[in-house]
Amino acid sequence: MNRVVIVGASLAAVNAVEGLRKNGYQGEIELVGAEPDLPYDRPPLSKEALRAGPELDKLLLREPDWYGAQGVELRLGTAAVGLDTRARHVVLAGGRELSYDGLVIATGGSPRSLGSLEEVGPVHVIRSVADTAALHEQLVPGRHLVVIGAGFIGLEVAATARGMGLDVSVVERAPVPLTRVLGDEAGSWFKDHHLANGVNLHCGSVLDQIEVTPGGSRIRLADGSVLAADVVVAGIGVLPATGWLDGSGVRVSDGVVCDPSLRTSAPGVVAAGDVARWHNPLFDETMRVEQWRNAVEQGGRAALSLLGDNDAFATVPYFWSDQFDAKVRFVGVAGGAERIQVKQTGDASMVALFGRHDKIRGALCINAPRLLARYQKAIREQVAWGEATETG
Ligand SMILES: Cc1cc2nc3c(=O)[nH]c(=O)nc-3n(C[C@H](O)[C@H](O)[C@H](O)COP(=O)(O)OP(=O)(O)OC[C@H]3O[C@@H](n4cnc5c(N)ncnc54)[C@H](O)[C@@H]3O)c2cc1C
């Protein structure tokens, strides 16, 4: 293998570069990214960088000279628009073809849109540094922000904006935030936490219409109530960025379908990060994980697979979220839990365990960092539910 192309220039990609070089690959690497910027970190975009205004040089994943030192040719501001897996080339916007021996798909995801509801006026999303810069400009103390969707990103934006002195409302279709992922009891902790910090939560509320008036937007809910908004943000989830693979023969089903070693259905093509769906042997389950650490680990793992290693990518997922003074940490998997036990709860902290098939498989620790490592170990070792819930 002499030529590797990586499409998507972000977290999974830089870790794939590192994985290739660390493991002895000496051939060419070309990194194709749709955004004009060098790869940067996204978690601060809904937190500190939204509050203070994003400064790209503080967010960069690697120093600018790192790419040259790694022998990486950068092709930024250029989207891949097609892939020919027989001829082994990537088609770029403008028609240019890039040949490869090995290809890493690391195109992440893009925010779901509100569809036709968005056509009336500006609705912000947060995925890129440009998105955060545009929203930051609008977050003026005293203004009213309406966030559509109480997922993790929506709640982080709400917390950041509230901390900046805005009047904040969150509209959520479900009766409790995060209930689909964490269940009612754990989700209620987030509801109480946001209410206690002055966020107006409209749960069980369906967005019906957005109207633009000279003084701002009017958010009409299905129950007839209306919220006035100076700024509107949609935080309704992410879709894997796979459109450019249409017709390529690479199997896609809510993400790029991979085998346990992150190989796709096409020879010489692997995938990593938010875009990849693979079978995680630790949970005996197919999953796609939109989390920072997963992108780091999968980038390295996909590189190894491209170099011929056959090990499966077996991981206990981990993510964090910061909302007001809550340091939220989650290890494992929450979805599909048959039982959830809230072990410890209070205004400032909470621990909830998630189990299935009589084994522990997930743990939520809010302001309880010391328990995290213990539960991570228990999940990795597939400890029985009874044993895991007895201790701690
Ligand atoms: C606002 C925000 C806050 C977050 N906070 C947290 C957090 O607190 N904790 C946590 O664990 N995780 C968090 N995450 C998730 C974490 O940032 C992602 O899991 C991680 O960025 C995924 O990396 P990736 O490389 O797979 O994809 P991405 O970072 O999405 O990068 C994919 C890149 O591919 C590019 N691309 C897409 N299509 C094409 C194409 N056709 N051609 C060329 N390039 C293309 C995109 O422009 C993008 O630059 C957050 C994400 C966001 C957006």
The ligand as an ORCA input file, in Angstrom:
! r2SCAN-3c Opt
* xyz 0 1
  C     -20.976     21.068     19.502
  C     -20.445     19.685     19.821
  C     -20.139     19.349     21.137
  C     -19.667     18.077     21.436
  N     -19.389     17.787     22.736
  C     -18.944     16.560     23.055
  C     -18.649     16.222     24.402
  O     -18.804     17.044     25.306
  N     -18.210     14.960     24.677
  C     -18.051     14.019     23.697
  O     -17.659     12.882     23.998
  N     -18.288     14.311     22.402
  C     -18.738     15.559     22.060
  N     -18.992     15.868     20.748
  C     -18.826     14.825     19.716
  C     -17.422     14.811     19.113
  O     -16.970     16.092     18.824
  C     -17.511     13.960     17.839
  O     -17.776     12.638     18.251
  C     -16.242     14.012     16.999
  O     -16.022     15.303     16.501
  C     -16.350     13.020     15.836
  O     -15.217     13.116     15.050
  P     -15.208     12.618     13.536
  O     -13.817     12.878     13.052
  O     -15.774     11.276     13.447
  O     -16.252     13.547     12.761
  P     -16.426     15.109     12.677
  O     -15.747     15.799     13.808
  O     -17.874     15.353     12.448
  O     -15.641     15.506     11.350
  C     -16.003     15.084     10.088
  C     -15.375     16.027      9.082
  O     -15.631     15.504      7.789
  C     -15.977     16.583      6.936
  N     -16.764     16.057      5.823
  C     -18.037     15.616      5.826
  N     -18.397     15.198      4.595
  C     -17.328     15.373      3.809
  C     -17.060     15.121      2.437
  N     -17.981     14.581      1.638
  N     -15.846     15.431      1.943
  C     -14.878     15.953      2.741
  N     -15.067     16.198      4.051
  C     -16.272     15.913      4.576
  C     -16.764     17.497      7.831
  O     -16.819     18.793      7.284
  C     -15.942     17.426      9.113
  O     -14.927     18.370      9.126
  C     -19.475     17.130     20.413
  C     -19.779     17.474     19.086
  C     -20.258     18.733     18.792
  C     -20.596     19.090     17.366
*
